[in-house]
Protein backbone atom coordinates (compact mmCIF):
# COMPACT_ATOMS: atom_id res chain seq x y z
CA UNK A 1 0.00 0.00 0.00
CA UNK A 2 1.09 3.56 -0.71
CA UNK A 3 -0.78 6.36 1.03
CA UNK A 4 -0.39 10.01 0.03
CA UNK A 5 -1.64 12.64 2.48
CA UNK A 6 -1.68 16.30 1.42
CA UNK A 7 1.43 15.91 -0.74
CA UNK A 8 2.51 19.21 -2.26
CA UNK A 9 5.55 20.34 -4.23
CA UNK A 10 6.46 23.56 -5.95
CA UNK A 11 9.48 24.74 -7.89
CA UNK A 12 10.16 28.43 -7.45
CA UNK A 13 6.64 29.88 -7.65
CA UNK A 14 5.06 27.13 -9.80
CA UNK A 15 2.88 24.63 -7.93
CA UNK A 16 3.49 21.12 -9.31
CA UNK A 17 1.57 18.98 -6.78
CA UNK A 18 -1.20 20.59 -4.75
CA UNK A 19 -2.44 18.64 -1.70
CA UNK A 20 -2.54 15.24 -3.40
CA UNK A 21 -4.41 12.56 -1.40
CA UNK A 22 -4.60 9.00 -2.69
CA UNK A 23 -4.29 5.41 -1.55
CA UNK A 24 -2.75 2.82 -3.87
CA UNK A 25 -3.74 -0.75 -2.98
CA UNK A 26 -1.18 -3.57 -2.73
CA UNK A 27 -2.71 -5.26 -5.74
CA UNK A 28 -3.56 -3.75 -9.07
CA UNK A 29 -2.00 -1.82 -11.89
CA UNK A 30 -1.84 1.97 -11.93
CA UNK A 31 -1.05 4.38 -14.73
CA UNK A 32 -0.18 8.07 -14.56
CA UNK A 33 -0.88 9.83 -17.82
CA UNK A 34 -1.35 13.35 -19.02
CA UNK A 35 0.38 16.18 -20.84
CA UNK A 36 3.98 17.11 -20.19
CA UNK A 37 4.67 19.27 -17.16
CA UNK A 38 1.76 18.24 -14.94
CA UNK A 39 3.76 16.50 -12.18
CA UNK A 40 3.73 12.81 -13.10
CA UNK A 41 7.47 12.35 -12.68
CA UNK A 42 7.50 14.61 -9.64
CA UNK A 43 4.90 12.39 -7.98
CA UNK A 44 6.88 9.23 -8.74
CA UNK A 45 10.08 10.83 -7.44
CA UNK A 46 8.25 11.84 -4.26
CA UNK A 47 6.95 8.29 -3.72
CA UNK A 48 10.51 6.98 -4.21
CA UNK A 49 11.74 9.59 -1.67
CA UNK A 50 14.06 11.09 -4.29
CA UNK A 51 12.75 14.61 -3.62
CA UNK A 52 11.39 16.37 -0.54
CA UNK A 53 7.73 17.29 -0.51
CA UNK A 54 5.28 18.79 1.95
CA UNK A 55 2.87 16.24 3.36
CA UNK A 56 3.11 12.54 4.17
CA UNK A 57 3.89 9.50 2.04
CA UNK A 58 3.41 6.12 3.72
CA UNK A 59 4.38 2.74 2.30
CA UNK A 60 4.18 -0.70 3.87
CA UNK A 61 7.71 -0.42 5.16
CA UNK A 62 8.14 3.26 6.04
CA UNK A 63 6.60 6.68 6.50
CA UNK A 64 8.15 9.84 5.07
CA UNK A 65 6.88 13.19 6.39
CA UNK A 66 8.16 16.63 5.45
CA UNK A 67 7.07 20.16 5.99
Helices and strands as residue ranges (DSSP letters): E 2-11, E 14-24, H 40-47, E 54-59, E 63-66
